């Protein structure tokens, strides 16, 4: 019992130094006519204006017009990373009254961090099926874990703006890859089991009682900073 209590105190103390990094708030729709770039698996970078995206479970196609005016239609299978620039119009909208209204809808287990420069999507697949692009919610601390937005997670509400739509829902599920492994769906109902799978090789976290999904970002940051065995 004393050992468990000591672990908990250590965890809480360490988290105080880590909480500056947060999971980013997910997007419902990609804003068109925004600047952005696509990094292809070949290493080529297409930079320019986003014309459209096709989506299902995730983005499966991106249409871009590059800086030379050449139009590109790119499939998810060709793309390593797709990024949407946080330009002035998007930033202004986020900080507008709509943005303030969104904040009122958020709860403790809803990501709240605002992207600084780009909203990032990466190539992945769900259950080993067709490749697609999902939004990466932890681009600032993705060394070990990559946390992706599940666009099919149950939603409660959202608010839309002219250029961008942020979720206002209480976020309920993620897809997580550890060290490049296949995606694991993590949600409130299975977090106890998922926690053991993701963090069980860290003695400090393994003894943490009653791990909760709303603390996911803190668990990742703690593991990355204090439990990485490289």
MOFENZI-V625877 format. One record per residue. RES is the residue in one small letter. PHI is phi in whole degrees, 0 to 359 (* if undefined). Layout:
RES&PHI, RES&PHI
This chain:
x&*, x&297, x&297, x&297, x&295, x&295, x&298, x&298, x&296, x&297, x&300, x&296, x&294, x&293, x&300, x&302, x&268, x&247, x&289, x&294, x&266, x&225, x&294, x&279, x&290, x&286, x&262, x&271, x&226, x&281, x&288, x&273, x&63, x&270, x&286, x&184, x&211, x&235, x&261, x&277, x&298, x&288, x&101, x&290, x&246, x&252, x&245, x&166, x&251, x&281, x&264, x&190, x&223, x&252, x&230, x&229, x&291, x&209, x&283, x&246, x&203, x&232, x&250, x&234, x&245, x&284, x&291, x&264, x&86, x&276, x&267, x&233, x&247, x&239, x&273, x&304, x&298, x&269, x&259, x&267, x&212, x&233, x&229, x&254, x&289, x&274, x&280, x&300, x&295, x&292, x&299, x&300, x&295, x&298, x&271, x&282, x&298, x&298, x&300, x&296, x&294, x&300, x&301, x&293, x&275, x&280, x&242, x&297, x&261, x&254, x&303, x&232, x&293, x&264, x&302, x&270, x&238, x&222, x&264, x&256, x&238, x&233, x&288, x&201, x&212, x&256, x&59, x&69, x&270, x&303, x&292, x&208, x&249, x&241, x&288, x&276, x&265, x&231, x&297, x&272, x&211, x&251, x&301, x&249, x&249, x&248, x&252, x&246, x&288, x&265, x&293, x&263, x&298, x&300, x&243, x&253, x&190, x&208, x&240, x&249, x&239, x&296, x&249, x&212, x&233, x&262, x&287, x&248, x&272, x&283, x&289, x&240, x&206, x&223, x&250, x&232, x&245, x&250, x&53, x&79, x&289, x&305, x&296, x&245, x&281, x&239, x&217, x&303, x&290, x&243, x&293, x&300, x&291, x&296, x&301, x&297, x&294, x&280, x&239, x&295, x&275, x&256, x&305, x&293, x&284, x&300, x&265, x&284, x&280, x&53, x&295, x&239, x&301, x&295, x&259, x&307, x&299, x&291, x&297, x&296, x&295, x&297, x&301, x&297, x&267, x&232, x&235, x&283, x&250, x&270
